[in-house]
Amino acid sequence: MGAKTGLLALSDGDIRPALRGASRSGLAEAGALVRRVHQDYVQRGYTVEAVGDSSLDDCYPPDDSTCVTILPGAELLCDRRFMLDRPSQLPAHILSLGAAQRVTLHAMHSVVDWLAFAIWENGTLARSLSVSPGDGIVEDIGEPCDFEVPYWAGEHPVVPVPGWPSQGPYPLPFHPLELGEDALRALFGFILEGRQEPGDIDPSEVHMHEFRVSDPTGQEQARREAAMKQAVAQMGTPRRFRLGPDGALHEITRDNP
């Protein structure tokens, strides 16, 4: 699995009907929404500029980018800044924009097998989950959604990969990315990886405007680069594996090329 998301929706209930009938929204109103959602950055002098077109299948845009579409009864944005370890900490000014609506957040990162999603109804947090094998359950607020129940019941266990080194029991009763795809389908009507089902929305057909929301001083990007260097420095020596004819993974070494 290699899917990543940073999705936020403000909608009059279920967003899926709006996405199924999606048409191209106006550039000016899209830009105005970006400025409202990122008002804290705008107040700090960040620049907002339209940079082109995108589509919903690119729901993990580059750093500093925000993709947006405005549909009847729904507004949808994609931005890495929505990838919060604790979704309940979504800024209050964003929640206030959808205070009389449903606010839905979905964030997923395949590198660390992390999933987070949250749903607010009329300003009240109904469900928030953030989970990864490395950090365990970071946040678990509210009753599980219907699509979660089979996962918590142990119906989707993680099957060990033959030959993978140092495998112990998987620390969670399911794989976060597998649940993440089902959450994406249930909440937004589409998936990024896995088997398509009848009725799934094709995200590549949902047009979005792309904006660049950036710090003109370069300080935000400098912090990102410093964090990346620190993460790389903490990594161990890379190891490579090859899938053998027995269906198991075998490590590639100097003695076993």
N, C-alpha and C positions, 0 to 999 in steps of 0.2 A: 504494500500500500504506500502511495506517495502523495496523498491528498492533503491540502492545506486550505484553511478558510479563515476569513476574518469578516464575518457577516453581521449586519445589524439591520433590522426591519422595524418600521413604525407602520402599523396597519390597523384597519378597522376589522379586527378579527383575523380569520384565516387568510394568509397572504397568497395562498396557492391559486385561487381563482384570478387574482389580479395578474400574477405572473403568466398564467395560461393565455391571457388575452393581452399580453404586453405589447405596447407600441412605443415608438421613439418619443421620449419626453423632451421638453424644451431645454435648451442650454442655459438660458438665463435663470429659470427657476431651479435647475439642478445646482447651479453655482451658488444661489442664495441658500439652498439647503446645506451645502457643504460649509458655508460660512456660519450658519446657525449651529450646526453640529460641532464645528471646530472653533467656536467663538473664543474659547480660552487661548487658543493659538493665535487667532487673528488679533486679539487684544495685546498679545506679546510681540506683535510685529511680523508674524509669519506671512508669507505671500501666498495667494491663492490664484492659480492660473489654469485655464483649460488647456489640456495637452493632447486631446484626441478622443478616439472612440475605443470602447472595450465591450465586453459581453460578460454575462454572469458566470460563464465557465472559468473566467479568470477572477475567482473570488479571493485570491491572495495576491493582490497587486504589489508592485515594488514599494520599498520604503518611500515614505512621503506622498504616496499616491492614494487618492480616494476615488473610487468609481461609484457612480450614483445613477439611479433612475427613479422617476416619479410617475406613478401610475394611479388610476382612479382608486382611492381608498388605501393606497400603500406607497411607502417610500422605502427604498432599499439602498444600502451603502455597503461597500467593501473596502476595508482598510485594516492594515496590520495593527493599528492602534487600538482596535477593538478586541485584541487577543489578550484578555485579562486572566491572570491566574485565578482570581476570584471575581467571577462575573457580577456578583452582588455589588461590587465597587464601581460599576458603571457610573460615570459622572452624573450628578443630579441634574445639571442643565440639559443633558441629553434625555434623561427620563422625563423631564418636564415638557419636552417637545411632544412626547407621546403619552401625556398624563391621562388623556381620555381614550387611549387606544391600547392595543397590544404591542408591546415592545419585545422583540425576539433577537437574541444574540446567539451566534454559533461560531465557535473558534476551534480549530483543529490543526495539529502540526505533526506530520508523519515522522519527522526525525526523532522525536522523543515520545512518540505514541501518546500524545496528549489530546484530550478532548475537554471542551467546556461549552456549556450552553445554558441559557437562562430565558425565562419568560416572565414578563410583568403584565398584569391585567389592570388597567385603569390606575397605574401608578403603584400597584402593590406587587411585590415579588412573589410569584406563585411557585417557581421551581428554579433552582440553580444547582448545577453539577460541574465539578472540575476534577478530572481524574487522569492519572498517568501511572505507569508501572514504577517509575522512579520515585515519585512523590506520594503515591497512593491517592487517597481521596482528600483532595485539598479543600473542596467545598461540597456540601450536600445539604441543600435547604429545600424544604417542601416535599410533597409526595411525588414519587416517581411517575413519569408519564406512562401511558399505556405501552408505548413502544419500548420502554426500558424494562418492563416487568420480566420478560423471558431472560434477559441478560442477568439480572440480579438473582433469578431462580436457578442459574447454572446451566441454562439450555444452550449457551454458546461458549463452551470452554475453549481455551487456547491449546491447540495441539502442538506438542513439542516438534521442533524441526530435527529430523535425523542427522546426527553428526555435529550439530551446533554445540560449541564448547560450553562447559560450566552451566549447563541448564539445570535449574531447580524448578520447583513448582512456580508457575506464573503467579505474580503477586496479586492479581485481580481475577475475579470469576469470569472475565470476558476481555476481549481486546478493545481498547478505547476507540480505535479507528473503525472497527466493525460497527460498534454502537453509534459512532459518529455519522456513518453513512445512513443508518436507519433514522437517526435524529434529523439529518438533513432532508431526507425524503418526507418524513412526517411533518416537519415544520415549514419546509420551503418547496416541497414537491419535486425535487430532483436529487440526483446523486452525482458524485464525481468518479467513483470507481465501483466496480461490481456489476452485477447483472441488471440490465434495464428491465423495468416492468411496464406493462400496459398502463398508460396514463401518466407516466413520468414526463416531466417537463424537460425540454432540451434547453439547457442553460445557454448554449451558444447562440440561440435565437433571441435571447433577451438583451437588447441593446442597453449599454450604459455609457455615460459620459465620464471621461477620466480627467481628474484635476490633480495638480501638484500642489500640496500644502507643505511648504518647506521653511525652515529656519534660515534666514538670509545670513546669519552669523556663522553658520556651519557647526555650531556647538552640538546640536542634536546628533548629527551624523558622526561627529568626533566621538561622542559617548558610545554610539553603536559600535564603531570600529574598535574602541578600547575594550568593550565587553566581549567582542568576538575574539580579539587577541587573547584575552584572559581565558576564555573557554577553550580555545585551541591549545593554549599552554598547559591546561589541566588534563588534556586528553593523553591517553597512553599511546604506545607505538601502534600504528595501524596494522591490522591483520587482514589477510586476503583468503578467501575460500572459493572453492570450485565445486559445482554439483557433479558428483560422481555417477557412474552408471548404476550404482546400487540405490540411487535416489537420495543419498546422504551428502552432507557438505563435508569437504575435506580441505584442511588448511594448506595453503600454498607456502612452502618454506624453501630454504636453500637446498635442503636434503630431499624435499618432496615437491619439485617444481610442477 
